């Protein structure tokens, strides 16, 4: 894979990047940092547009909400926050009883959901950031959360080794999609919600059919924690990153590895460009790398 160093920090001791998100029109990249800042980067030039401060702990996940002017974030400071990018002082805050690790957004429903280390998922209003429902979804850290089926279902994964499907009309657990002996450290779903991909502590990736959970397959290649997963816009490829310092691209038709990239540091987060021609990774050196997979 061809790679380009898009952004490199100038600090002598840079803060690791923890998460990455691309704006709806692809004009802005948001990254969460271990030092509690949210960084906004121009994906064409790699230049910093601005930094957003306010969290009191590591920013663990970020997501644009509808436009490039609103960002949802969560943090070790036990909060989920909705920011006005043009005026970051205009911030809504939702407090959790534990450190918050992952989030998802539905403009269709006007709702979001965030999961924390205590296994709790909060479903909340995007307008007010007030809690609609608390779900004791798991018994350990929520490692992934996503909406499927026209945002009527919620998928959650956890360090407790389970991945669950929830009905958002009743807020009841519909079924356990899988139970693994290993910790689930990352998760991604296809755009049609038919398949869920789970990155394990061991580096193995498990694919589960949502409708028929007995249909499972595994992809092996990483030698350390699978830190992040992302399905490309066409639904044909899966990108995975790991603490083993590699990014791997997998054909979902054949469940085989088709491309490999290497860095000198662990990779924490990943996102495809909207047209599927590039992949952006955020890593522990505080850098953003742009990859062209040439698939």
C-alpha positions, 0 to 999 in steps of 0.5 A: 500500500502507498502511504503518505504522512498527512499530519505529524505533531511538532511537540517534542513529546506528542500525545497519542491519537486515540480516535478518528472521524471524517466529516460528512463531505470529507472536508475535515478530520477530527481526532481524539487525543490522549491529552484530552484535546480534539484536533481538527485537520484539513485532509487535503493539506494536513494542516491543523484547523483548530484544537478543541479543549474541554474534556478532562481526560483522554478522548476515546471516540469522536463522530461528526453529527450531520455536518462538519459543525457539530462533533460528538465525543466521549472521554475517560472524564466520564462524559459524552459531549456535543460540541459546536465546532464554530463556538466550542464554548457552546457544549452539551454534556452528558455525565456517566458513572464510569469512563466512556469508551465508544459512541454512535449517532443516528440523525434519523432518530435524533439519538445517540448512544455511548458505552462505558467501562462499567458495561452501561450504554446510555441512549440519549437525545441529540438535541438536549443530550439528556438520557432516554434510557440506560442499558446494562448491556454488558459486564465489562468495558463497551468496546464497540457500538453501532446502529443497524436496520435503519437505526432500529437496532443497536449492536454492542460488543464488550471486553466480556467477550459478547456481542449483543443485538438490541431492539431500540423500540423496546430497549430489550436485548434481542439476542447474543450474536456471539460469545468469545473466550477472548476480549472483544477490543473493536467492532465494525458493521457493514452498511446494510447491517448484515454482518458484524466484525469483531477484533479480538485481544489475540488479533483474530477477527471474527465475522458474524452473520446477524440474521443467522449467528451460526454463520461465523468465520475468522480472519487471522494475520495480526499478532497483537490486539486488533485495535480498530476495524472499518468497512469500506463504503462499497462493503467489499473490504474490511480494514483492520489495525493493530498494536502490531503496527500493521494495517491490513485490508481483507476481501470480504468475499473471500475472507482473505488478506489482500493488502498490508501496510506497516508503521513503526508504532501501534495504530489506534483508529481507522476511517475510510474516505467517503469515496473509498479510495483512501484510508486514514489511520491515527496512531500512538505517535500522534500522527495521521497517515493516509493510505492508498490501498490500490485494490 
